[in-house]
Amino acid sequence: MSRSRFSGAIAGVGSASGVRVVVGRWDDGPWGRFADVMVETADGHRVLLAPTERVRRFVAATYTFDEERIEPVTVTGTRTSWHVRTPSLTLDLEVGRRSALGVLLRAVPRRLATSPAWCAVTDPVARVVMDGVRTVGTAREGRREWYGATDLHRVTALTGSFDGVGLGELADVDPPCRFGFSSAPRTPSVTAVVTTVDDVAGDV
């Protein structure tokens, strides 16, 4: 059994075209900085965009995809904007103010908020408050994960394209993404998070 922690942020957005996108920007963890993207098209086709084979293997062991692509993934910007670039995806997000839930999350001491025990306590609440969202779950190959959220900002605008087709305007993440045990919040948002992973196989 190995335990690893990844600290960063997750952006989850929907679009008028029906494409929903979840971007993970990981600033600290066992592999250093990296980013990955999960895309679900309007017809339900789920695509992983991973920067390396190692990231592809790790994410695919946790979530379910119909297609997996290894390609460069970069995320740049500031607190008020994200710019995501891969050969398949161009995505620019405008990030707004902290939400009311973000204010509550910020009030919890970080050490407590990111602990697996706290994530287990908040999971039933997350299921009710944000349909489809889980803070703890079991994935394939005996892996268990906890998501400790520490902040949340609303996304206010979106532009971009996937496989050369425009995404259209920003929309809710609806229907929820079907990658695995947890989906992004319905309201487009950027969530600061620490992910803790227990891996029976020790592949992290």
KADACOR-V381137 format. One record per backbone hydrogen bond with DSSP energy under -0.5 kcal/mol. CO is the residue of the C=O (numbers start at 1). NH is the residue of the N-H. If there is no record, write none. Layout:
co=CO nh=NH
co=CO nh=NH
This chain:
co=2 nh=199
co=4 nh=197
co=6 nh=195
co=7 nh=27
co=7 nh=28
co=8 nh=193
co=9 nh=25
co=10 nh=12
co=10 nh=191
co=11 nh=23
co=12 nh=189
co=13 nh=21
co=14 nh=171
co=15 nh=18
co=19 nh=15
co=20 nh=40
co=21 nh=13
co=22 nh=38
co=23 nh=11
co=23 nh=25
co=24 nh=26
co=24 nh=36
co=25 nh=9
co=25 nh=27
co=26 nh=34
co=28 nh=7
co=29 nh=32
co=34 nh=26
co=35 nh=51
co=36 nh=24
co=37 nh=49
co=38 nh=22
co=39 nh=47
co=40 nh=20
co=41 nh=44
co=45 nh=41
co=45 nh=47
co=46 nh=66
co=46 nh=67
co=47 nh=39
co=48 nh=50
co=48 nh=69
co=49 nh=37
co=50 nh=71
co=52 nh=56
co=53 nh=57
co=54 nh=58
co=55 nh=59
co=56 nh=60
co=57 nh=61
co=59 nh=62
co=59 nh=63
co=61 nh=140
co=67 nh=48
co=69 nh=50
co=69 nh=71
co=74 nh=85
co=76 nh=83
co=78 nh=81
co=80 nh=95
co=81 nh=78
co=82 nh=93
co=83 nh=76
co=84 nh=91
co=85 nh=74
co=88 nh=163
co=89 nh=86
co=90 nh=161
co=91 nh=84
co=92 nh=159
co=93 nh=82
co=93 nh=95
co=94 nh=156
co=94 nh=157
co=97 nh=154
co=99 nh=103
co=100 nh=104
co=101 nh=105
co=102 nh=106
co=103 nh=107
co=104 nh=107
co=104 nh=108
co=105 nh=108
co=109 nh=112
co=109 nh=113
co=110 nh=114
co=112 nh=115
co=115 nh=119
co=116 nh=120
co=117 nh=121
co=118 nh=122
co=119 nh=123
co=120 nh=124
co=122 nh=126
co=123 nh=127
co=124 nh=128
co=125 nh=129
co=126 nh=130
co=130 nh=133
co=132 nh=183
co=135 nh=147
co=137 nh=145
co=139 nh=142
co=140 nh=143
co=143 nh=139
co=144 nh=198
co=145 nh=137
co=146 nh=148
co=146 nh=196
co=147 nh=149
co=148 nh=194
co=151 nh=192
co=152 nh=99
co=153 nh=190
co=154 nh=96
co=157 nh=94
co=159 nh=92
co=160 nh=167
co=161 nh=90
co=162 nh=165
co=165 nh=162
co=167 nh=17
co=169 nh=16
co=171 nh=14
co=172 nh=174
co=179 nh=64
co=186 nh=173
co=188 nh=155
co=189 nh=12
co=190 nh=153
co=190 nh=192
co=191 nh=10
co=192 nh=150
co=192 nh=151
co=193 nh=8
co=194 nh=148
co=194 nh=196
co=195 nh=6
co=196 nh=146
co=197 nh=4
co=197 nh=199
co=198 nh=144
co=198 nh=200
co=199 nh=2
co=199 nh=202
